[in-house]
Amino acid sequence: MESKKSLLFLFTIIAFILGMALFKQFNFQTFSFAKPALAILYSIVFVASVVFVVRGLIKK
């Protein structure tokens, strides 16, 4: 049970950090990212982390 909680916490932290990185890289004046390739990678990992966290909360 504790290992699932620690994994859930870890993926929550990862999602938070990636969300903040995506927010910082986004230019709201031009609606574009500073580094598009890195933003795509961040987005994929961010979505995977959020899905993992939501699945963990639903199963709980």
C-alpha positions, -999 to 999 in steps of 0.1 A, spaced: 0 0 0 28 24 9 46 17 -24 15 27 -43 12 59 -22 48 68 -29 44 62 -66 13 83 -67 32 110 -48 61 108 -72 40 111 -103 21 140 -88 54 158 -82 65 150 -118 32 163 -132 35 195 -112 71 202 -123 63 195 -159 32 216 -158 52 245 -144 79 240 -171 53 240 -199 37 271 -184 70 290 -182 80 280 -218 46 292 -233 45 327 -247 11 341 -243 16 370 -267 24 348 -297 7 316 -284 38 295 -291 64 276 -271 101 287 -269 113 252 -276 85 233 -295 103 199 -295 109 200 -258 73 212 -252 60 181 -271 81 158 -249 70 176 -217 34 174 -228 35 136 -235 51 129 -201 28 153 -183 -3 136 -198 11 102 -189 18 113 -153 -17 128 -149 -33 97 -163 -13 75 -138 -23 98 -109 -60 97 -119 -60 60 -123 -44 56 -89 -70 78 -73 -99 60 -90 -87 26 -79 -83 39 -43 
